[in-house]
């Protein structure tokens, strides 16, 4: 593992990639650091997959520079320090999980013990099953085991929890946090924004091939003026929704939830309209609301 926290493991420097007339990436700078999970977010077509492909050496940049541990992404010494879990994985259906694990471990000079790897990924009961006979969620757990079996200093997780149930998702989150705590760098791409909010030390948002926001989850959320108000009130959502400062409103059990850019004005109106109002909470917008606002502005 890397000892120095925030050592740069992978880097894009003014990196650009075009497909015909379309700029998939337009001169972006991006660092992936040791001891940190970077969540790379963006709508479909924003350039996330292209950025990952450049860092893995699967695609060549048209402009700028790509570094993997200070070397070319094609350098074997650099590649042996990386683990990868992509959205699509072309695994031989006829091989048993045990065989896949043994084969992948053989690529690394000092791999994780097979039994420990299976325990972390939750696949100990699948080792003698053929990969092609597994469910989609089971295959994703196997892919995670293969990604971590080389003790990666840099781990790429591309939509890792798609198809996983809640228990398996929580287990993967826990294993990922442990890797980061031990000094590994993790680059996560996900459409589950609650996943990014729960795991990320830093967030980078791409839109139309450009890096439009970067910072901690707190910093990204702070860029948006929206607030969420929760309270117990006898007022009807339809009544509150007619107020000009309210973006959206809905009832969740006995509570009203309101999204607004003018929290103080809405709170004053609530207290004026409902003297019995109670359990009032005002929260900053979550990462999901911030993401929608930032990408809307970029568009």
Beta strands, then each sheet from edge to edge (+ up, - down):
strand 1: 8-19
strand 2: 22-33
strand 3: 37-41
strand 4: 63-68
strand 5: 82-85
strand 6: 154-158
strand 7: 185-189
strand 8: 202-207
strand 9: 210-215
strand 10: 227-232
strand 11: 246-252
strand 12: 255-260
strand 13: 278-284
sheet 1: 2+ 1- 4+
sheet 2: 5+ 6+ 7+ 3+ 8+ 9-
sheet 3: 11+ 12- 10+ 13-
end
